[in-house]
């Protein structure tokens, strides 16, 4: 009999596969250490017949873990990591800058765009959010171990990133709050 963590991983993978089959984007959010990385890698392995390319964007603090897990569980994957000494990173930045400016890279259609630590794009005014929004992908998956805050604008930023056709402008939409049992309309963003 597997551990509780194994059960969580299988349930998460089933959910990710269902989201893929239904052509939906989503947020995989749980506490740190419950297996979001493994679940995501298992999803990519499951999609071997619908091969990539996939773009996984992670902070440097977890990059080595991602690389290690990808090599362990999917040794056939081609992986380019942006990590190393200051000199190595500078060289990779130059290559990546050229790629980012290359129209073919910007127009590349990624099968999956996966963003770990999704809280890093909660500000829709940030350059990071704007840049990532312009990437072309069939599916998007956000991973986070940080609880979503009580900010509707942060929630809208994440939801618009995932489904811009559904969560359009934050200026002309309504959220409904219930305060002390009374509905209060707040003109913040679109659902």
C-alpha positions in Angstrom: 0.0 0.0 0.0 1.4 3.4 -1.0 1.9 6.4 1.2 -0.5 9.3 1.4 1.9 11.3 -0.7 1.7 8.6 -3.4 -2.1 8.9 -3.4 -1.8 12.7 -3.7 0.6 12.3 -6.7 -1.8 9.9 -8.5 -4.8 12.1 -7.9 -2.9 15.1 -9.1 -1.7 13.3 -12.2 -5.2 12.2 -13.0 -6.5 15.7 -12.6 -3.7 17.1 -14.9 -4.4 14.5 -17.6 -8.2 15.3 -17.4 -7.4 19.0 -17.8 -5.2 18.3 -20.8 -7.9 16.1 -22.4 -10.5 18.8 -21.9 -8.1 21.4 -23.3 -8.1 23.4 -20.1 -5.3 25.3 -18.3 -5.0 25.2 -14.6 -3.2 25.9 -11.3 -1.7 23.0 -9.4 -1.4 24.3 -5.9 -0.6 22.5 -2.7 1.7 22.7 0.3 5.4 22.5 -0.4 6.8 19.0 -0.8 3.6 17.2 -1.8 4.9 16.4 -5.3 3.9 19.1 -7.8 7.2 18.7 -9.7 6.8 14.9 -9.9 3.2 15.2 -11.0 4.1 17.6 -13.7 7.0 15.4 -15.0 4.6 12.4 -14.9 2.1 14.5 -17.0 4.8 15.3 -19.6 5.9 11.6 -19.7 2.2 10.6 -20.2 2.1 13.0 -23.2 4.9 11.2 -25.0 2.6 10.6 -28.0 1.8 14.3 -28.1 5.4 15.3 -27.8 6.4 18.9 -27.0 8.2 21.0 -27.2 7.5 22.1 -23.6 8.8 25.2 -21.8 9.2 24.9 -18.1 10.1 28.2 -16.3 11.4 27.8 -12.7 13.2 30.0 -10.3 16.9 29.3 -9.8 16.2 28.0 -6.2 14.4 24.9 -7.7 16.1 24.6 -11.0 18.6 21.9 -10.0 15.8 19.8 -8.5 13.8 20.1 -11.7 16.8 19.1 -13.8 17.6 16.2 -11.5 14.0 14.9 -11.5 13.7 15.2 -15.2 16.9 13.3 -15.9 15.8 10.7 -13.3 12.3 10.1 -14.6 12.5 11.1 -18.2 16.1 10.5 -19.4 15.1 10.9 -23.0 14.0 14.5 -22.6 16.3 17.2 -24.1 16.8 19.8 -21.3 18.4 23.2 -21.5 18.9 24.8 -18.1 19.9 28.4 -17.6 22.2 27.9 -14.6 25.9 27.9 -13.8 28.8 30.2 -13.0 28.5 33.9 -13.6 30.4 33.5 -16.9 28.3 30.6 -18.0 25.1 32.4 -17.2 26.3 35.5 -19.1 27.0 33.3 -22.2 23.6 31.6 -21.9 21.9 35.0 -21.4 23.4 36.2 -24.7 22.2 33.1 -26.5 18.8 33.4 -24.8 18.5 37.1 -25.6 19.1 36.3 -29.2 16.5 33.6 -29.0 14.0 35.9 -27.3 14.5 38.5 -30.0 14.2 35.9 -32.7 10.7 36.0 -34.1 10.6 32.2 -34.6 11.3 31.7 -30.9 8.5 34.1 -29.9 6.1 32.5 -32.4 7.1 28.9 -31.4 4.1 27.0 -30.3 4.8 25.3 -27.1 2.7 22.2 -26.2 2.9 23.2 -22.5 4.1 26.4 -20.9 4.7 25.4 -17.2 5.5 28.0 -14.6 6.7 27.0 -11.2 6.3 29.4 -8.3 3.3 31.1 -10.0 3.1 33.7 -7.4 5.9 35.4 -9.3 3.3 36.6 -11.9 0.6 37.8 -9.6 1.3 41.4 -10.7 -0.2 41.9 -14.2 1.8 45.2 -14.5 5.2 43.4 -14.2 7.5 43.0 -17.1 7.7 39.2 -16.3 3.9 38.8 -16.5 3.7 40.8 -19.8 6.6 38.8 -21.3 5.3 35.4 -20.4 1.8 36.3 -21.5 3.1 36.7 -25.1 4.4 33.2 -25.3 2.3 31.0 -27.6 1.3 27.7 -26.0 -1.5 25.1 -26.4 -1.7 24.6 -22.6 -0.6 26.5 -19.6 0.0 25.1 -16.1 0.9 27.2 -13.0 2.4 25.5 -10.0 2.5 27.1 -6.6 3.1 26.1 -3.0 2.2 29.5 -1.8 -1.5 30.1 -0.8 -3.4 32.5 -3.0 -3.8 35.8 -1.2 -7.1 37.7 -0.7 -6.3 40.1 -3.6 -8.7 39.9 -6.4 -6.3 41.6 -8.7 -3.6 38.9 -8.0 -6.2 36.2 -8.7 -7.3 37.9 -11.9 -3.6 38.1 -13.0 -3.2 34.4 -12.7 -6.6 33.6 -14.2 -6.0 35.9 -17.2 -2.6 34.4 -17.8 -4.3 31.0 -18.0 -7.5 31.9 -19.8 -7.3 35.4 -21.4 -10.4 34.8 -23.5 -12.4 34.1 -20.3 -10.8 36.5 -17.8 -10.6 39.6 -20.0 -10.1 43.1 -18.8 -10.0 43.7 -15.1 -11.7 47.1 -15.6 -15.1 46.1 -16.6 -16.1 43.1 -14.5 -17.6 42.3 -11.2 -16.8 40.1 -8.2 -19.4 39.4 -5.6 -18.4 39.4 -2.0 -20.5 38.3 0.9 -19.8 40.4 4.0 -21.8 39.6 7.1 -24.3 37.7 5.0 -24.9 40.6 2.6 -23.9 40.5 -1.1 -21.6 43.3 -2.0 -20.7 44.0 -5.6 -17.1 45.1 -6.2 -16.2 46.4 -9.6 -12.8 44.8 -10.0 -12.5 42.1 -12.5 -14.2 39.8 -14.9 -15.5 36.3 -14.2 
